[in-house]
């Protein structure tokens, strides 16, 4: 196992050596300059991210779940991505799950020591009844967190697909996964504070994994989130605008279509474009595995 101090995410950044004496604008520009390199670092790992998406899509196709898992900031980022899937893509709460070392309490308060126990990762997966159909995405900036490593070992032993997301090259975490995604973000502006560049990189990767997966699962038409769950006023308005844009109708007609569809934008769009009622639109969508474009083409 690599010594923590030798990891690039833990080393001192010479470009911020005088951080404590910088004027505020210079401090912020230094942070911004460092952040600007994150997207390029993520771009280097796109082939591995694509392989991970393929694993997740395949897992969903056999009824499996996407399970994010991590400790501290890494765990919170996975949970964040998981909880955004139901309102954005209309998934059931159990389709995408986020686990954090220490449980829900650790979301808003640090729970010390839990990340150092590999058995806890296995226990948390056992608690949600992990199956071979699932895919586990372990997120750890250092790439060496025992909680995450223990979880991946347990997942592989049970036949589940595994993905590792880390911010150091040659991460130990990658050795325990089917796909290792390694984003080299380098030293942080504030030495060792991986909630900064490493956290940004992890958030970007999670965004890619879930969004690309849902696109490939029929949750998107064009670039519109047609499976959006209109659970509040803002999302009802968004659903109406999506129907209007996708079908070329005015706002009032879009609202009427949405009402007739039971509030489901995807169904409303197929109703209009295929010239059918809600029941027929649902049948077309079922036959097209949820893809609007295929359903409309018949």
Steps between C-alpha positions, in 0.01 A plus 500: 500500500636845405604729782246780531765773490628380162163545327477795263178612666689534829813681386552875533413721203786745429259734319313565825793501741415856613125443519476646850645834393332541161252785445149357463483547122836333448395212726180451302678526164749239617215268594324568170815429299543167678134412448528575128725196459246256641290455187810422294605241757156338482519499120805273517286232666204507260578153353483350850188701585337368182580142603343566838185637335476184292520289818229707669268490199545122482428468872180703466400285206501193721312673782807600698570817694765768478655523848735786586715451806766704679614677816491869587473740206527213252205323661294819513555561129375152418194549717436836333503344155274216613233721656481721191411209270131456600395863435719537190445165332188359665687204647371317805693582819653153507644510148795724590630480856763701686681352801732695727730363768337566834146506363262797455647683800825535306328712236496806723753415769838330476502151650861429584672167436229329297689535172788294638294182542472287181239278665257790520490530122404136469243530777335802338465310171364197683242723670355604164508140376758538227450266205707393202277720283617819670796727424696663782682829438749565779614861524818594690723797423806328643426172325593310815206537742456165682120540518480530122750221437310264732178581318650425159647173622160396633325608179736302278472195722123515447521541122402867482666731247743746655633848420762701689522881484814657647719807456844340500680292238569137582225503762467186709123533464530439125655158559174386662269619220398392153553860389738742667437870437802701613483880479838659568396830660832558675576700813217704649517876558442419866733206555311173537151656478357262242155662520654751254638385161461131577142555614423698184646222285299233683181703458569533127555125467181419692311746276633317195427153632138565593411731211652284226343191656156658505537621142579142400204378705241703306460771761587780257355619170736727309657677795181520706433319829170353384464271803516795741282453807285819527492490879499877560394820323840551336506147361138520380596812305810325366295199390261727312786678327656165407175381341460829315856497367494134403170521313485861379171577675416807707509505878127445546498196271809362676324538835193316369715219361685473828173480694368231266821300541477493878782749533752292303681715244629204302150359453365843409764540230424164343126575514554810292767378260336162435144633507378253763339507843685449827442125520627445147798728565594291803481183292723653233751601765494154657570347161787743448661435840413855599673675210281782365666516159447127440142512630406783264654327201288194579 
